[in-house]
């Protein structure tokens, strides 16, 4: 019985170690003696060290850190976790490592038996973001004395918003009305509905349209880097930091667009709320404050009240940001605009891919109009781009759609009760195309190049259709 229990425990331990060795975060666990008892593959990769040579050693034997600055010792003594932060440190072998990490205690009943750190490498991301900030700051400064036109990093105006349906006409009118206000604006809408398009259009219609428009996606950047980007840093704020203005400073009297604000960590939301209330901020590590002069436009990809209810978004921040609210409807609620959007994207990608006078078939257009578009306008845009890339002749038919979407589109249309005549028509067209291809293949004795030339297709498209219609060489005798 004892041996059986030991075997099960060993198997369980082995499974846990295998799982932790395959996660994409570095994991280091130390015991009460500050010795490393677990060190996964990702951590070894981040440090540039060997797992077997690290396990069993004290942290001070692996990293250049003294007793007073050993965070694992501090967490073990106090029981207080160290929340996510950025550090540059050195291994005893001289490797420099730039990580975002957090360190937490491991409790068993009421006592601490170990400490663990979860780590991510952000050196490349940090470098890219800092270079982006420098470029944007340089761009803003270069344009301070050349304020003609819309030279402000905002590309879109209300003329670029396609849609003449009643709901979109009303929405554009509302957006134009609030564009002149300095009150924070909250734009809500599902992913792919065009929230940044409206944000840029509002900025370009406002009196401050010559000032910068800066956008940042709050869901795509780790918390400490997001804080650095927003507020800026001074040299020495953390090892390796440089003097850098944040987006609040760079925006000047322009617009700062906080995309997916509901994904911002709650701790950073509290800091943002204070800044918005006081209209003052300070760079990380600096005692000096600077004034906030820009207008804030933010967005959420779900109902903000649901985010508040789920404690993803602070209620006080929501009320601070939602002085004016603009709700963009999903594409399924204004399907009458789909044809105009199709025409717009077809013209756009005809120019991009030099396709001449390509257009969609009537049958395909009607199917696209009937579809529900869970990915909204962005999904429609990607489908049209795919169609223009894949097609060799006009009009473009259903068969030019990506295979997975073709099945989804036809399945959806059947399920939702689109008039049966359209489904029958597509089936008849497919059967007609199959027979034509089979006939040409028979005449050319299955010479793929000759057949493709006579059909006006390239070899790849013909091979695809042969596979699609399950044509066999034996068909040539029919």
Buried (B, 14 or more C-beta within 10 A) or exposed (E): EEEEEEEEEEEEEEEEEEEBBEEEBBBBBBBEEBBBEBBBBBBBEBBEBEBEEBBEBBBBEBBEBEEEEBBBBBBBEEEEEBEBBBBBBBBEEEBEBBBBBBBBBBEEEEEBEBBBBBBBBBBEBBEEBBEEBEEBBEBBEEBEEEEEEBBBBBEBBBEEBBBEBEBBEEBBEBBEEBBEEBEBBBBBBBBBBBBBBBBBBBBBBBEBBBBBBBBBBBEEBBBBBBBBBBBBBBEEBBEBBEEBBBBBBBBBEBBBBBBBBBBBBEEBBEBBBEBBEEEEBBBBBBEEEBEBBBBBBBBBBBBBBEBBEEEBBBEBBBEBBBBBBBEBBBBEEBBEBBBBBBBBBBEBBBEEEEBEEBBBBEBBBBBBBBBEBBBBBBBBBBBBBBBBEBBBEBBBBBBBBBEEBBEBBBEBBEEEEBEEEBBEBBEEBBEEBBEEBBBBBBEBEBEBEBBBBBBEBEEEBBEBBBEBBEBEEEBBEE
